[in-house]
Amino acid sequence: MSLIRHLLVIAVMLGASIASPASAQGSSLARSDRASTISSVPAEVLVVLAKEEQGKIDPQLGKMTALRRPPFNSFRSMKVLSRPKLKLTPGKDALVSLPNGRRMKLTLLRVMPDGRYKVKAAINRPDKSDYLPLLQVIASAGDPFFVAGQKYQGGTLIVGVIVDPKKTAQ
Amino acid sequence: MDSPEKEDEKLQMFFDGELAPEEEAAVRRSLEGSPKAAAQLREWEHLRTAMKSVATDWAGEIDSDALFARIENEIGAPVVPIARPKLEQPGLRVIPDGRERRVWGGVATGFAAAAAIFLAVMAWPEPHLDPSPIVRGSQVLEADFGSNTGTIFEVEGGAGQSLAVIWIDDEEVGLP
């Protein structure tokens, strides 16, 4: 009979562990909880100078296969100028200086229920709104969005923004 | 003339003193003309002597009188029946209505297993009901190019996801 008692206890414990709130509610609740409780998210900005002249592709961009596809495939050389890391806090601006004197302003607006990040970006000269006044993007962790087209030193700046870069390898 | 095996056997019997007198005399005669057989006999004799010596040494170490006395005592002792512990019979045979209990045990085990499966099925999150499947990539919600003109592209990422590209035409600006 002790064997039967043991089996009953195991069954109850198994059921209780599976039915625990964390797993029973599924991942969607956990994600929406994260949206309201998250304090800050790491982010990385990739500043690349791309030129159409024949040259080297920076080895740091080896895994960034998107930069080898249109509209970037017309560039024959790419060099990473800077790779600043920052923390995005909801409602708080984070500034990144670009080599052409403009500044990129990034703001984490919210974390979506599906875990993606809603980010606001702007690129302007200080106290101006002469280039990109407003951009709103939704990005999943580790997946970049690019702002390109600024002319610099005979080339074009490509600015990639990766939110939560360590979460998903690009 | 005997075969070598037969001769060897006869020599062994001679050594052990098992031959008839006339055969023993014949072997003794043949040994005079056979130094090989004589050497064999000497070797066996040497072995026998060595073994006797060892046996005598071992026998000296054993107190044979005490050993025999103990054996005699054991033999002479009255036979006492050994009280064997009562063997415990398997529970299902001893307990009345054991078959019934076994059935109930099986039912309880089945119930426990069914309860575990039921709880697992009820509590398992159903993936197809998840309203927010994981979405990869990035996408533009809103873009204000100001006085510039721009284009929004989609480029495929390394995992096949769609990545947003905002391309804004620009005139090179000087450092402030």
Interface residues (C-beta under 8 A of the other chain):
Chain A: M1 L3 I4 L7 L8 I10 A11 V12 L14 G15 A16 I18 A19 S23 A24 Q25 G26 S27 S28 R31 K63 M64 T65 A66 R69 P70 P71 F72 N100 G101 R102 M112 P113 D114 G115 R116 K118 R125 P126 S129 D130 Y131 L132 P133 L134 L135 Q136 V137 I138 A139 S140 D143 P144 F145 F146 V147 A148 G149 Q150 K151 Y152 T168 Q170
Chain B: G105 A108 T109 A112 A113 A115 A116 F118 L119 A120 M122 A123 W124 P125 L129 D130 P131 S132 P133 I134 V135 R136 G137 S138 Q139 V140 L141 E142 A143 D144 F145 G146 S147 N148 G150 F153 V155 E156 G157 G158 Q161 L163 A164 V165 I166 W167 I168 D169 D170 E171 E172 V173 G174 L175 P176
